[in-house]
Amino acid sequence: MDIKINDSDKITMTHTGLLPGKKGKVIHVCFERKSKDTDDYAEIVLPSRTVVNSRGFDEGELAQLQLYLKDQEQNIIKNAKQINHDLIFKL
């Protein structure tokens, strides 16, 4: 079986390190997808999985992204702990 993935089907995920939030540490996770007319974007905060910004993703897709984050939350937190923002801001 040969599966072709179009560029419009590819979603890139990036995230911050641990950042101070109102109720403790948070991680901002961004999803980006290039489409024909626009660049789709969604920003979701962990651990609450609250969508804080979205453009181009429909409600069903946002729900899927939130489910993905629920499943991958521990891995993302582990990776986020390795990011040292103090060092980045000194550059």
N, C-alpha and C positions, 0 to 999 in steps of 0.2 A: 504494500500500500504506500503510495507516494502522497504525502500531505504538503501542500504549498501554503506558506504563510505570507500574506500580503503585508506590505509595510503598514497599511491601515489597521491590521490586526495586532501589531506589536505594541505592547504597553511597557513603558519603562518605569521602574519604581526607584525612587531615591528616598533617603530619610536623614534626619538630623541625628545628632547625638542626644543625650539627655539634657533637656532644657528646663529651667524653673517655670512652673505653672502656678495657677491660683491654688490648686489643691495638691501640690507635689510635683514631681518630675513628669515631663511629657516628652513625646517624640512626635515630630511632624513628618508624616509620610506623604510623598507626592507621587502621583501617577500621571504619566504623560503619554499621549498617543497622537500621532500625526494622521490627519484625515485630509480628504481632498480640499475642503474649504477652510478648515480651521485646525488649530492645534488644541486638542482636548486636554483638559487638566482637572485633576481632583486632588485636594489636600485634605487628609484625614489625620486626626490627632489620636495617638495612643496614650493611655490605655482605654479611653472612653469610646474610641472608634467613631467620634463625631466628625461629620463632614463640615469643614470650615470654609471651603471654597470649592466651587465646581463649575466647569464650563465644558459642554459637549458630551458628557456622560449622562445617560438617562438614569432614572431612579432604579431600575433593575440592575444596571451595571454597577451603580454605586453600592447597592446591597451585596452584589457579588464581591466587590472589592473589600467591603467590610467583613464578609465571611472569610475571605482570604487572609485578612489581617488577624482575625480571631484565631485561625489555624496556625499562622506563622508568628504570632506575637512574641513568643519566648525567643525565637531566633533573632527577630528584629531588635528586641531589647538587648540581647547579648551583643549584637553588632554595634548598637548605639552606645553601649557602655565603653566601647573601644575608641570612640571619637572624642578627642580632647579639644573642645571649642576654645579654651583659653590659649592653646598653642596656635590655633588657626587665626585668632584675632590679633595675635602678636606679629604675624607675618607682614 
